[in-house]
Amino acid sequence: MPAVDKLLLEEALQDSPQTRSLLSVFEEDAGTLTDYTNQLLQAMQRVYGAQNEMCLATQQLSKQLLAYEKQNFALGKGDEEVISTLHYFSKVVDELNVLHTELAKQLADTMVLPIIQFREKDLTEVSTLKDLFGLASNEHDLSMAKYSRLPKKRENEKVKTEVVKEVAAARRKQHLSSLQYYCALNALQYRKRVAMMEPMIGFAHAQINFFKRGAEMFNQSMDSFLSSVADMVQSIQVEQEAEAEKMRASQQELLAVDESVYTPDFDVSAPQINRNLIQKAGYLNLRNKTGLVTTTWERLYFFTQGGNLMCQPRGAVAGGLIQDLDNCSVMAVDCEDRRYCFQITTPNGKSGIILQAESRKENEEWICAINNISRQIYLTDNPEAVAIKLNQTALQAVTPITSFGKKQENSRPSQNLKNSEMENDKIVPKATVNIPEPEQLIAPGTPIQFDIVLPATEFLDQNRGSRRINPFGETEDETFPEAEDSLLQQMFIVRFLGSMAVKTDNTAEVIYEAMRQVLAARAIHNIFRMTESHLMVTSQTLRLIDPQTQVTRANFELTSVTQFAAHQENKRLVGFVVRMPESTGGESLSTYVFESNSEGEKICYAINLGKEIIEVQKDPEALAQLMLSIPLTNDGKYVLLNDQPDDTDGSASENRGAESEA
């Protein structure tokens, strides 16, 4: 080892400038050593702190690995292998945490502690001795200055003796402090070399011990486990790459579609509309009222579920019920200058919600789907086939009759005035043997009218003659005096479906064919709005009355009704044929089709009873016998059923009881 520079103790008493110069060199070296030692200690403390942080980090890591099993992953299927692997890794990390804790303790004892002791003991001692040496030197200088100022002429032996003693004491003190200071500086040259190497020896031994114990822990079984985990990760990566390649191919294929996919309403001229839908889903704009005259539109996701229309806002977990579609009606409407709007109306006629589709195709498909659902097609065994059949019927309704094939249907019962029979309170019509062809019943291309034939004001004008016109379109009580004198009064709630001219009234088949064509035309043209009226059946007339204003919309003499029948499958459908005189002297036949809240057979029964009353009015005995079988109201009126409209379950049950009694 190279020689070490030293201060000569023999020269401490002389305190020559050369000695002082050499002393300054040693002091500068000690100051540099102090600064470096502080920096080295900070670095070692950082290593120790990092090791402590490693202990805490590995402990937290082990807890997090175990917490994976407790996470509620929405897509956690097939994570059993991952969970078991993480449990094993958690045990390994716990063992590593023990090693890291021991390593941190060894670093604190063998690396950080020695350098701290060197700084606090050796460097602090040198600094203290330096201060004492400086004080002693200052005292010596002061005593020598005092000694030098002793007078020569007037010498005072006592003062001289005291000053001499003071100088000697100061010089002795300086000599002692200088010797101690020089010895500490000389020893520091050795201590600094030891102090620099001793902490690193401890650090190396601690790390070697850590690695040795780690190597003992990661034995052959650990190697095989890591190998199996690596194979599993590699297989997952291979599967991921294959899936990524497949997704890239699918993405390219999806992006290669025509630009029309992104363009709303691109086929507005001739959209391909699927009218057989019984389910539909997509985004629609919902109209919401925010005030008396202000509205807002909100884009939401709608879908049908059974007979319900559901709505699900974006981000919601599930949808909520918006509208019950059973027996509702739907139609296109104009709303706030927006395109492709349609309105859903409840069965009781109240306006429901208004929605807007983004294209003509979506608009018509939504209307068709809701219309199919409102017919409760979804409850059948094969709803798709039923929807296709209904729409094929609708297409046939707008196809020329000559293109139809021969009808291969079973004979259906017809209702005729002269061949009616009563059995179990219902009319059982006799079946005809020969079923006429459709073109024999209704002329091809016959127009269909979807509104009431005679408005109330026009009808009143025709019957009042020169009487004053009521500006409110209301009918006076004395306009129809036969209502007060009628032996029969029965009111039904009906909705007008349509009317059309027919060629014959000899069979009820003409009514069935008219029903088919009217319903098919409504379906094919998306006409679902119906006019609700009260049908008053008396022993003289059939009257259609506005339920709100009580204005009579149409009036038919009961003698002009030549044929009437209810649908055999849909019991709520009813129709009748009216023979009306024309201005040319001839007669025209028109069939009117209605949908009733009650069974159509009840209306047919009331019409039949009214016609029977007309027939037996010429024979008082027969009339009296017929009237005795009909109950009386409190005001003396003969009624078939309850006088109130049978739109509730309670009134319907009373009507059935009255019908049974009749």
Secondary structure, DSSP 8 states (H G I E B T S, - for coil): --------GGGTTTT-HHHHHHHHHHHHHHHHHHHHHHHHHHHHHHHHHHHHHHHHHHHHHHHHHHHGGG---TT-TT-HHHHHHHHHHHHHHHHHHHHHHHHHHHHIIIIIHHHHHIIIIIIHHHHHHHHHHHHHHHHHHHHHHHHHT--SSS--HHHHHHHHHHHHHHHHHHHHHHHHHHHHHHHHHHHHHHHHHHHHHHHHHHHHHHHHHHHHHS-HHHHHHHHHHHHHHHHHHHHHHHHHHHHHHHHHHHHTS-GGGTSTTTT-SS----TT-S--EEEEEEEEE-SSS-EEEEEEEEEEETTEEEEE-TT-SS-EEEEE-TT-EEEEEEETTEEEEEEEE-TTS-EEEEEE-SSHHHHHHHHHHHHHHHTTGGGSSSHHHHHHHHHHHHHHHTS-GGG---------B---STT--EETTEE---B-SS---HHHHS-TT---B-S-SS-HHHHHHHHHTTS---TT----GGGSTHHHH-S-EEEEEEEEEEEEE-S--SSTHHHHHHHHHHHHHHHHTT----EEEEEEEESSEEEEE-TTT--EEEEEEGGGEEEEEE-SSSTTEEEEEEEEE-TTS-EEEEEEEEEESS-HHHHHHHHHHHHHHHHHTT-HHHHHHHHHTS-B-TTS-B-SS-SS---SHHHHHHHHHHHHH-
